[in-house]
Amino acid sequence: MKCPYCDNILKEGKTALTFQMSDDRIIVVKDVPALICEECGEESVDIKDSKIVEKLVHKAIADGITMGFIIYNNAA
């Protein structure tokens, strides 16, 4: 797969996704599988993984977490 911005090759890797909500909550999901451009650093997360991250964030909010880190592989 090629980068939509610079047309270079995307490689498998991991990224951290940060969610900052309007009620001052900050939740970071670490080690999310992603395709990362070696040239410009653009990151792309698969829709399947995005849906898992969304569920993890909603669960953290439901659990009352106001600030925290979630490790993708440990929680998914």
C-alpha positions in Angstrom: 0.0 0.0 0.0 1.2 3.5 -0.8 1.0 6.7 1.3 -1.8 9.0 0.1 0.3 12.0 0.8 3.8 11.3 -0.5 3.3 8.1 -2.5 5.9 6.1 -0.6 5.5 2.6 0.9 3.5 2.1 4.1 5.1 -0.4 6.5 3.4 -2.3 9.4 4.0 -0.7 12.8 2.3 0.5 15.9 1.0 3.9 17.0 -0.6 5.7 20.0 -4.0 7.3 19.6 -4.9 10.1 22.0 -8.5 11.1 22.8 -9.1 14.4 24.5 -12.7 14.9 25.4 -14.5 18.1 26.1 -14.9 17.2 29.8 -11.1 17.2 30.3 -10.7 13.4 30.0 -7.6 12.2 28.2 -7.2 8.6 27.2 -4.3 7.2 25.2 -4.4 3.8 23.5 -0.9 2.6 22.9 0.5 0.0 20.5 -2.3 0.1 18.0 -1.5 -1.7 14.8 -1.0 0.8 12.0 0.5 1.3 8.6 3.2 4.0 8.8 4.9 5.8 6.0 8.7 5.6 6.3 9.1 9.0 4.4 6.5 11.4 5.9 5.3 9.5 9.0 1.6 9.4 8.0 -0.2 6.7 10.0 -3.2 4.7 8.9 -5.3 2.5 11.3 -7.5 -0.3 9.9 -11.2 0.1 10.4 -11.3 -3.2 12.4 -8.7 -1.9 14.8 -10.4 1.6 14.9 -13.6 -0.1 16.1 -11.7 -2.0 18.8 -10.1 1.3 20.0 -13.5 3.0 20.1 -14.9 0.2 22.3 -11.8 0.5 24.6 -12.3 4.2 25.0 -16.0 3.9 25.6 -15.3 1.3 28.3 -12.7 3.6 29.9 -15.2 6.4 30.0 -17.9 4.2 31.4 -15.5 3.0 34.1 -15.0 6.7 35.1 -11.4 7.0 34.0 -10.5 10.7 33.5 -6.9 10.2 32.5 -5.2 7.0 31.5 -3.2 4.7 29.1 -4.6 1.6 27.6 -2.3 -1.0 25.9 -4.1 -2.2 22.8 -2.9 -5.9 23.0 -3.6 -6.2 26.7 -7.1 -4.8 26.5 -8.4 -5.9 23.0 
